[in-house]
């Protein structure tokens, strides 16, 4: 067995299992299934009525001895019209039920996959491109939806149509029925061989579309940087490359799909030719009537159409299974930062103390970025975390808020390990303000209410007033109802940080973590930020990653990081007096920078 045969064999073996698991994850698909199947049976039987009616009309109405009998033909025609009307109504109801059920089921699957992506740690999310993750809950599930609503529907009808058509064909002429079945036997082997390779081809196509979406997303988000550095041509080449890779993968899959469909076309032609030739010979020998032969040709078409369409449906099925497999890959990924749920504890009410007990951390495949972190932060203390870029400050903050878990040691809040705290309690009591102050495409008020939806306009304005930001809000074009734009781009960096601080303030956490929340702002905004920070941090434990002198000087204690270790720990005045220490050098650099500006 060749390597390719082994690969496609393994892929084929897993397709059925993937399909079963996908259906198991969408129990809504079984809702009303019996009724849908009953409608499919009625619709299928209705299609068989036409050939039977034609046979009866010819043999008993047109070519009957002593005929023709127009009354018989008219009666058969009226009965056929009535049955066809019922078939049309039944097909409509079946379509509506199938579409409703499939959309409900896939909406649930999409939501489940989306929530699971959010449950994964920041470390895992950062290891995959955003476009790839997005494609798994958008285009991959869209592909499943397309198959269920078209392919699933046709499988229901086609399967019953083939079965009933075969039974009726054997009733009319077992010899002609054997001609049809023998003609299609080679097609089974051909389709099976092609489908095995289609599984791999469509899997590659689904992966390439994820890469393409990731590249497009980066290009759109990074448009300003692309223009600033004049790298449009290079970016276009990179984007064109990802599009071409997807086109190539899709073309390879479609080429195999066309081979499969063409095989069905050729087999259908051979089958109909065989039926005509053998049928004429049987008619000459008086083994079949003209009406029966005519009806058999219609039945052959009813047999051929679904079999031929089945090759196309199987192609769609492989594409859908590839999408299902990618969704299942996400759902099968166990969150490395798991919510203890019912087995966990709630954080006790009141001020929160923080302890790092011999904590170590390393990113996958890399050296340790934090080593032997052993520190305690008293409740209601305001602590500044400083250090050179890459010294481990941000990793320290992510471990503190349990966006990641340490490789060794443990982090405790008020004596309880973070791994034992329920997420609902942890996220309610601990809030992190990231460096970029991410905002949603909404108004200032809606972004702040994200932390506390029930706030009235008056309560929200009071919060801005308490933060000393009422004058800033009043200066906005529409006050609190000013749109911030996508990712807050209608505001300056400093203004985005002001909104993020207001959001943290109304959340009223007991532990507040600020990741460089006062960096890269103008002097006027820095004054507002300093005033807001004083109000936000008052009475609660605060850990601020600081790149500015004012933040470190205002803190009760300063933790100095260097090469992944805490090398100094104490009040600002004490640390700055230690000549040639890491903190003294940082402080000197800050002072020099302040004088130059």
NORHUZI-V456518 format. One record per pair of residues at least 12 apart in sequence whose ideal C-beta (glycine too) atoms are under 10 Angstrom apart, sorted by the first residue. I is the first residue (numbers start at 1). J is the second residue. Records with the same first field share a line. If there is no record, write none. Layout:
I=J / J
//
This chain:
4=196 / 197 / 200
5=196 / 197
7=196 / 197 / 199 / 200
8=193 / 195 / 196 / 197 / 198 / 199 / 200 / 201
9=196 / 199
10=196 / 199 / 200
11=195 / 196 / 197 / 198 / 199 / 200 / 201 / 202 / 203 / 318 / 321 / 322 / 325
12=192 / 195 / 196 / 197 / 198 / 199 / 200 / 318
13=196 / 199
14=199 / 321 / 325
15=195 / 196 / 198 / 199 / 203 / 317 / 318 / 321 / 322 / 324 / 325
16=321
17=321 / 325 / 328
18=199 / 320 / 321 / 322 / 323 / 324 / 325 / 327 / 328
19=317 / 320 / 321 / 324 / 325
21=324 / 325 / 328 / 331 / 332
22=105 / 109 / 144 / 148 / 320 / 321 / 323 / 324 / 325 / 327 / 328
23=105 / 148 / 324
25=105 / 108 / 109 / 112 / 113 / 324 / 327 / 328 / 331
26=101 / 102 / 104 / 105 / 106 / 107 / 108 / 109 / 112 / 144 / 148 / 324
27=105 / 108
28=100 / 101 / 102 / 103 / 104 / 105 / 106 / 107 / 108 / 109
29=98 / 101 / 102 / 104 / 105 / 106 / 108 / 109 / 148 / 152
30=101 / 105
31=97 / 100 / 101 / 104 / 105
32=97 / 98 / 100 / 101
33=97 / 98 / 101 / 156
35=93 / 94 / 97
36=93 / 94 / 95 / 96 / 97 / 98 / 100 / 101 / 152 / 153 / 156
37=94 / 156 / 160
38=90 / 94
39=89 / 90 / 91 / 92 / 93 / 94 / 95 / 96 / 97 / 98 / 156 / 157
40=90 / 91 / 94 / 97 / 98 / 153 / 155 / 156 / 157 / 158 / 159 / 160 / 161
41=90 / 94 / 156 / 157 / 160 / 164
42=83 / 86 / 87 / 89 / 90 / 91 / 93 / 94 / 160
43=86 / 87 / 88 / 89 / 90 / 91 / 92 / 93 / 94 / 95 / 156 / 157 / 160 / 161
44=87 / 90 / 91 / 156 / 157 / 158 / 159 / 160 / 161 / 162 / 163 / 164 / 165 / 302 / 306
45=83 / 86 / 87 / 90 / 160 / 161 / 164
46=80 / 82 / 83 / 84 / 85 / 86 / 87 / 88 / 89 / 90 / 91
47=83 / 84 / 87 / 91 / 157 / 160 / 161 / 164 / 165 / 298 / 302 / 305 / 306
48=83 / 87 / 160 / 161 / 164 / 165 / 167 / 168 / 295 / 298 / 299 / 302
49=76 / 79 / 80 / 81 / 82 / 83 / 84 / 86 / 87
50=80 / 83 / 84 / 87 / 295 / 298 / 299 / 302
51=165 / 168 / 169 / 172 / 291 / 292 / 294 / 295 / 296 / 297 / 298 / 299 / 300 / 301 / 302
52=76 / 79 / 80 / 83 / 168 / 171 / 172 / 291 / 295 / 298 / 299
53=73 / 75 / 76 / 77 / 78 / 79 / 80 / 81 / 83 / 84 / 295 / 298
54=76 / 77 / 80 / 291 / 292 / 294 / 295 / 297 / 298 / 299
55=76 / 168 / 172 / 289 / 290 / 291 / 292 / 293 / 294 / 295 / 296 / 298 / 299
56=72 / 73 / 75 / 76 / 79 / 80 / 291 / 295
57=69 / 72 / 73 / 74 / 75 / 76 / 77 / 80 / 291 / 294 / 295
58=73 / 76 / 289 / 290 / 291 / 292 / 293 / 294 / 295
59=72 / 289 / 290 / 291 / 292 / 294 / 295
60=72 / 73 / 75 / 76 / 291
61=73 / 74 / 75 / 76 / 77 / 291
62=290 / 291
63=289 / 290 / 291
64=291
91=153 / 157
94=153 / 156 / 157
95=149 / 153
98=148 / 149 / 150 / 152 / 153 / 156
99=145 / 148 / 149 / 153
101=148 / 149 / 152
102=144 / 145 / 146 / 147 / 148 / 149 / 152 / 153
103=145 / 148 / 149
105=144 / 145 / 148
106=141 / 142 / 144 / 145 / 148 / 149 / 327
107=141 / 145
109=137 / 141 / 144 / 145 / 324 / 327 / 331
110=136 / 137 / 138 / 140 / 141 / 142 / 144 / 145 / 327
111=137
112=137 / 327 / 330 / 331
113=133 / 136 / 137 / 138 / 140 / 141 / 326 / 327 / 328 / 330 / 331
114=133 / 134 / 136 / 137 / 138 / 141 / 330
115=137
116=136 / 137 / 327 / 330 / 331 / 332 / 333 / 334 / 335
117=133 / 134 / 136 / 137 / 330 / 331 / 333 / 335
118=335
119=333 / 334 / 335 / 337 / 338 / 339 / 423
120=133 / 330 / 333 / 334 / 335 / 336 / 337
121=335 / 336 / 337 / 338 / 398 / 402 / 403 / 404 / 405
122=337 / 398 / 401 / 402 / 403 / 404
123=336 / 337 / 361 / 363 / 364 / 398 / 403 / 404 / 405
124=333 / 334 / 335 / 336 / 337 / 364 / 404
125=403
126=363 / 404
127=363 / 364
128=210 / 214 / 330 / 333
129=210 / 211 / 213 / 214 / 215 / 217 / 218
130=213 / 214 / 217 / 218 / 221
131=209 / 210 / 211 / 212 / 213 / 214 / 215 / 216 / 217 / 218 / 242
132=207 / 209 / 210 / 211 / 212 / 213 / 214 / 217 / 326 / 330
133=210 / 213 / 214 / 330
134=210 / 213 / 214 / 217
135=206 / 207 / 208 / 209 / 210 / 211 / 212 / 213 / 214 / 217 / 323 / 326
136=206 / 210 / 323 / 326 / 327 / 328 / 329 / 330 / 331
137=326 / 327 / 330
138=209 / 210 / 213
139=206 / 209 / 210 / 212 / 213 / 323 / 326
140=206 / 209 / 210 / 319 / 320 / 322 / 323 / 324 / 325 / 326 / 327 / 329 / 330
141=320 / 323 / 324 / 326 / 327
142=320 / 323
143=202 / 205 / 206 / 209 / 316 / 319 / 320 / 321 / 322 / 323 / 324 / 326 / 327
144=316 / 319 / 320 / 321 / 322 / 323 / 324 / 327
145=320 / 323
146=316 / 319 / 320 / 323
147=313 / 315 / 316 / 317 / 318 / 319 / 320 / 321 / 323 / 324
148=316 / 317 / 320
150=312 / 313 / 316
151=309 / 310 / 312 / 313 / 314 / 315 / 316 / 317 / 319 / 320
152=313 / 316 / 317 / 320
153=313
154=305 / 306 / 309 / 310 / 312 / 313 / 316
155=306 / 309 / 310 / 313 / 314 / 317
157=306 / 309
158=302 / 303 / 305 / 306 / 307 / 308 / 309 / 310 / 313
159=306 / 310
160=306
161=302 / 303 / 305 / 306 / 307 / 309
162=184 / 302 / 303 / 304 / 305 / 306 / 307 / 310
163=303 / 306
164=299 / 302 / 303
165=177 / 180 / 296 / 298 / 299 / 300 / 301 / 302 / 303 / 304 / 305 / 306 / 307
166=180 / 181 / 299 / 302 / 303
167=299
168=295 / 296 / 299 / 302 / 303
169=181 / 275 / 295 / 296 / 299 / 300 / 302 / 303
171=292 / 296 / 299
172=279 / 288 / 289 / 291 / 292 / 293 / 295 / 296 / 299
173=275 / 278 / 279 / 282 / 287 / 288 / 292 / 293 / 296 / 299
175=278 / 279 / 281 / 282 / 287 / 288
176=274 / 275 / 276 / 278 / 279 / 282 / 287 / 288 / 292 / 293 / 296 / 297 / 299 / 300
177=275 / 296 / 299 / 300 / 303
178=278
179=270 / 271 / 273 / 274 / 275 / 277 / 278 / 279 / 296 / 300
180=271 / 272 / 274 / 275 / 278 / 296 / 299 / 300 / 303 / 304 / 307
181=271 / 303
182=271 / 274
183=267 / 268 / 269 / 270 / 271 / 272 / 273 / 274 / 275 / 300 / 304
184=264 / 267 / 268 / 270 / 271 / 303 / 304 / 307 / 308
185=267
186=263 / 267 / 270
187=260 / 263 / 264 / 266 / 267 / 268 / 270 / 271 / 307 / 308 / 310 / 311
188=267 / 307
190=259 / 260 / 262 / 263 / 264 / 266 / 267 / 311
191=259 / 260 / 261 / 263 / 264 / 267 / 307 / 310 / 311 / 314 / 315
192=314
193=259 / 260 / 263
194=256 / 257 / 258 / 259 / 260 / 261 / 263 / 311 / 314 / 315 / 318
195=256 / 257 / 260 / 311 / 314 / 315 / 317 / 318
196=256 / 318
197=252 / 253 / 256 / 259 / 260 / 318
198=252 / 253 / 254 / 255 / 256 / 257 / 259 / 260 / 314 / 315 / 317 / 318 / 319 / 321 / 322
199=253 / 256 / 317 / 318 / 319 / 321 / 322 / 325
200=252 / 253 / 256 / 318 / 322
201=249 / 250 / 251 / 252 / 253 / 254 / 255 / 256 / 257 / 315 / 318 / 319 / 322
202=249 / 250 / 252 / 253 / 254 / 256 / 257 / 315 / 316 / 317 / 318 / 319 / 320 / 321 / 322 / 323 / 325
203=249 / 253 / 318 / 319 / 321 / 322 / 323 / 325 / 326
204=245 / 246 / 248 / 249 / 250 / 252 / 253 / 322
205=245 / 246 / 247 / 248 / 249 / 250 / 251 / 252 / 253 / 254 / 318 / 319 / 322 / 323
206=246 / 249 / 250 / 253 / 319 / 320 / 321 / 322 / 323 / 324 / 325 / 326 / 327
207=245 / 246 / 249 / 322 / 326
208=242 / 243 / 244 / 245 / 246 / 247 / 248 / 249 / 250 / 253
209=242 / 243 / 245 / 246 / 249 / 250 / 323 / 326
210=242 / 246 / 326
211=241 / 242 / 243 / 245 / 246 / 249
212=239 / 241 / 242 / 243 / 244 / 245 / 246 / 247 / 249
213=242 / 246
214=242
215=235 / 238 / 239 / 240 / 241 / 242 / 243 / 245 / 246
216=239 / 242 / 243
218=235 / 238 / 239 / 242
219=232 / 235 / 236 / 238 / 239 / 242
220=486
221=486 / 487
222=235
223=235
224=489
250=319
253=315 / 318 / 319 / 322
254=315 / 319
256=315 / 318
257=311 / 312 / 314 / 315 / 316 / 318 / 319
258=312 / 315
259=311
260=310 / 311 / 312 / 314 / 315 / 318
261=308 / 309 / 311 / 312 / 314 / 315
262=311
263=308 / 311
264=304 / 305 / 307 / 308 / 309 / 310 / 311 / 312
265=304 / 308 / 311
266=308
267=304 / 307 / 308 / 311
268=300 / 301 / 303 / 304 / 305 / 307 / 308
269=304
271=300 / 301 / 303 / 304 / 307 / 308
272=297 / 300 / 301 / 304
274=300
275=293 / 296 / 297 / 299 / 300 / 301 / 303 / 304
276=293 / 296 / 297 / 300
278=293
279=292 / 293 / 294 / 296 / 297 / 300
280=293
282=296
336=404 / 405
337=402 / 403 / 404 / 405 / 418 / 419 / 423
338=405 / 419 / 423
339=402 / 419 / 421 / 422 / 423 / 424 / 426 / 427
340=417 / 418 / 419 / 420 / 421 / 422 / 423 / 426
341=422 / 423 / 424
342=422
343=420 / 422
344=416 / 419 / 420 / 421 / 422 / 423 / 424 / 425 / 426
345=416 / 417 / 420 / 421 / 422 / 425 / 426
346=416 / 421 / 422 / 424 / 425 / 426 / 428 / 429
347=413 / 414 / 416 / 418 / 420 / 421 / 422 / 425 / 426 / 428 / 429 / 430 / 510 / 511
348=413 / 414 / 415 / 416 / 425 / 429 / 510
349=414 / 429 / 510
350=379 / 380 / 414 / 429 / 510
351=378 / 379 / 380 / 381 / 414 / 510 / 511 / 539 / 540 / 541
352=377 / 378 / 379 / 380 / 413 / 414 / 416 / 429 / 430 / 509 / 510 / 511 / 512 / 540 / 541
353=376 / 377 / 378 / 379 / 380 / 381 / 412 / 413 / 414 / 415 / 511 / 541
354=375 / 376 / 377 / 378 / 379 / 381 / 383 / 400 / 411 / 412 / 413 / 414 / 418 / 430 / 511 / 513 / 541 / 543
355=374 / 375 / 376 / 377 / 410 / 411 / 412 / 413 / 414 / 415 / 416 / 417
356=370 / 372 / 373 / 374 / 375 / 376 / 377 / 396 / 399 / 400 / 406 / 409 / 410 / 411 / 412 / 559 / 566
357=373 / 374 / 375 / 376 / 406 / 408 / 409 / 410 / 411 / 412 / 417
358=371 / 372 / 373 / 374 / 406 / 408 / 409 / 410
359=371 / 372 / 373 / 374 / 375 / 395 / 396 / 399 / 400 / 405 / 406 / 407 / 408 / 409 / 410 / 411
360=372 / 373 / 406 / 407 / 408 / 409 / 564
361=373 / 392 / 395 / 396 / 398 / 399 / 404 / 405 / 406 / 407 / 408 / 409 / 564
362=395 / 406 / 407 / 408 / 564
363=395 / 404 / 407
367=564
368=392 / 407 / 408 / 563 / 564 / 565
369=390 / 391 / 392 / 394 / 395 / 396 / 563 / 564
370=391 / 392 / 393 / 395 / 396 / 399 / 406 / 407 / 408 / 409 / 561 / 563 / 564 / 565 / 566
371=392 / 408 / 563 / 564 / 565 / 566
372=408 / 409 / 564 / 565 / 566
373=392 / 395 / 396 / 399 / 406 / 408 / 409 / 411 / 559 / 561 / 564 / 565 / 566
374=409 / 565 / 566
375=396 / 557 / 559 / 566 / 569
376=412 / 569
377=400 / 413 / 511 / 541 / 542 / 543 / 556 / 557 / 559 / 569
378=541 / 556 / 557
379=413 / 414 / 510 / 511 / 540 / 541
380=510 / 511 / 537 / 538 / 539 / 540 / 541 / 542 / 556
381=540 / 541 / 542 / 543 / 555 / 556 / 557
382=512 / 533 / 534 / 537 / 538 / 540 / 541 / 542 / 543 / 544 / 551 / 554 / 555 / 556 / 557
383=513 / 541 / 542 / 543 / 544 / 545 / 546 / 552 / 555 / 556 / 557 / 558 / 559 / 569
384=514 / 542 / 543 / 544 / 545 / 546 / 548 / 550 / 551 / 552 / 553 / 554 / 555 / 556 / 557 / 558 / 559 / 560 / 572
385=397 / 400 / 513 / 514 / 515 / 516 / 543 / 544 / 545 / 546 / 551 / 552 / 555 / 557 / 558 / 559 / 560 / 561 / 566
386=544 / 545 / 546 / 547 / 548 / 549 / 551 / 552 / 555 / 558 / 559 / 560 / 561 / 562 / 568 / 572 / 575 / 582 / 583 / 586 / 587 / 590
387=545 / 546 / 547 / 559 / 560 / 561 / 562 / 563 / 564 / 565 / 566 / 567 / 568 / 582 / 583 / 586
388=560 / 561 / 562 / 563 / 582 / 585 / 586 / 589
389=547
390=561 / 563 / 564
391=560 / 561 / 562 / 563 / 564 / 565 / 566 / 567 / 582
392=561 / 562 / 563 / 564 / 565 / 566
393=515 / 516 / 543 / 545 / 546 / 547 / 559 / 560 / 561
394=434 / 435 / 515 / 516 / 545 / 561
395=561 / 564
396=411 / 513 / 515 / 543 / 545 / 559 / 561 / 564 / 566
397=432 / 433 / 434 / 435 / 513 / 514 / 515 / 516 / 543 / 544 / 545
398=432 / 434 / 513 / 515
399=411 / 418
400=413 / 418 / 430 / 432 / 511 / 513 / 543
401=418 / 426 / 427 / 430 / 431 / 432 / 434 / 511 / 513 / 515 / 543
402=418 / 419 / 421 / 423 / 426 / 427 / 430 / 432
403=432 / 434 / 513
405=418 / 419
406=418 / 419
413=425 / 426 / 429 / 430 / 510 / 511 / 541
414=429 / 510 / 511 / 541
418=430
426=511
427=507 / 509
428=507 / 508 / 509 / 510
429=507 / 508 / 509 / 510 / 511 / 540
430=507 / 509 / 510 / 511 / 512 / 513 / 541
431=451 / 503 / 504 / 505 / 507 / 508 / 509 / 510 / 511 / 512 / 513 / 514 / 536 / 540
432=504 / 509 / 511 / 512 / 513 / 514 / 515 / 517 / 543
433=497 / 500 / 501 / 503 / 504 / 505 / 507 / 509 / 512 / 513 / 514 / 515 / 516 / 517 / 518 / 533 / 536 / 544
434=497 / 500 / 513 / 514 / 515 / 516 / 517
435=493 / 497 / 500 / 514 / 515 / 516 / 517 / 518 / 519 / 520 / 545 / 547
436=487 / 488 / 493 / 496 / 497 / 500 / 515 / 516 / 517 / 520
437=487 / 488 / 491 / 493 / 494 / 495 / 496 / 497 / 498 / 499 / 500 / 501 / 503 / 504 / 515 / 516 / 517
438=487 / 488 / 496 / 500
439=484 / 485 / 486 / 487 / 488 / 489 / 490 / 491 / 495 / 496 / 497 / 499 / 500 / 503
440=484 / 486 / 487 / 488
441=483 / 484 / 485 / 486 / 487 / 488 / 489 / 490
442=481 / 483 / 484 / 485 / 486 / 488
443=476 / 478 / 479 / 480 / 481 / 482 / 483 / 484 / 499
444=460 / 464 / 472 / 473 / 476 / 478 / 479 / 480 / 481 / 482 / 483 / 484 / 488 / 490 / 491 / 495 / 498 / 499 / 502 / 503
445=457 / 460 / 461 / 464 / 473 / 478 / 479 / 480 / 481 / 482 / 499 / 502
446=460 / 480 / 481 / 483 / 484
447=480 / 483 / 484 / 488 / 491 / 496 / 499 / 500 / 502 / 503
448=460 / 463 / 464 / 480 / 499 / 500 / 501 / 502 / 503 / 504 / 505 / 506 / 507
449=480 / 503 / 506
450=499 / 503 / 506 / 507
451=500 / 502 / 503 / 504 / 505 / 506 / 507 / 508 / 509
452=503 / 505 / 506 / 507 / 508
455=506
457=479 / 480 / 481
459=506
460=473 / 480 / 502 / 506
461=473 / 474 / 479 / 480
462=506
463=502 / 503 / 505 / 506 / 508 / 535
464=479 / 480 / 498 / 499 / 502 / 505 / 506 / 532
465=535
466=502 / 505 / 506 / 532 / 535 / 536
467=498 / 501 / 502 / 505 / 506 / 528 / 529 / 531 / 532 / 533 / 534 / 535 / 536
468=527 / 528 / 529 / 530 / 531 / 532 / 534 / 535
469=495 / 498 / 499 / 501 / 502 / 505 / 528 / 529 / 531 / 532 / 535
471=528
472=494 / 495 / 498 / 499 / 502 / 524 / 525 / 528 / 532
473=498 / 499 / 502
476=490 / 491 / 495
477=490
480=499 / 502
482=495 / 499
484=496 / 499
488=500
492=520 / 521 / 522 / 525
493=519 / 520 / 521 / 522 / 525
494=518 / 519 / 520 / 521 / 522 / 523 / 524 / 525 / 526 / 528 / 529
495=521 / 525 / 528
496=521
497=514 / 516 / 517 / 518 / 519 / 520 / 521 / 525 / 526 / 528 / 529 / 532 / 533
498=517 / 521 / 525 / 528 / 529 / 532
500=514 / 517
501=514 / 517 / 518 / 528 / 529 / 532 / 533 / 535 / 536 / 537
502=532 / 535 / 536
504=517 / 532 / 536 / 537
505=532 / 533 / 535 / 536 / 537
507=536
508=536 / 540
509=536 / 540 / 541 / 542
510=539 / 540 / 541
511=540 / 541 / 542 / 543
512=533 / 536 / 537 / 540 / 541 / 542 / 543 / 544
513=541 / 542 / 543 / 544 / 545
514=533 / 536 / 537 / 542 / 543 / 544 / 545 / 546 / 551
515=543 / 544 / 545
516=544 / 545 / 546 / 547 / 548 / 551
517=529 / 532 / 533 / 536 / 544 / 545 / 546 / 547 / 551
518=530 / 532 / 533 / 544 / 545 / 546 / 547 / 548 / 550 / 551
519=545 / 546 / 547 / 548 / 551
520=547 / 548
521=548
523=597
526=548 / 550 / 551
527=550
529=548 / 550 / 551
530=548 / 550 / 551 / 554
533=550 / 551 / 554
534=554
537=554 / 555
542=555 / 556
543=555 / 557 / 559
545=559 / 561
546=558 / 586 / 590
547=586 / 590 / 593
548=590 / 593 / 594
549=572 / 586 / 587 / 589 / 590 / 591 / 593 / 594
550=590 / 594
552=572 / 575 / 576 / 583 / 586 / 587 / 590
553=571 / 572 / 573 / 576 / 587 / 590
554=572
555=571 / 572
556=571 / 572
557=569 / 570 / 571 / 572 / 574 / 575
558=570 / 571 / 572 / 573 / 574 / 575 / 576 / 583 / 586 / 587
559=575 / 583
560=575 / 578 / 581 / 582 / 583 / 584 / 586
561=582
562=581 / 582 / 583 / 586
563=582
567=581 / 582 / 583
568=581 / 582 / 583 / 584 / 586
569=583
570=583
572=587
575=587
576=588 / 591
//
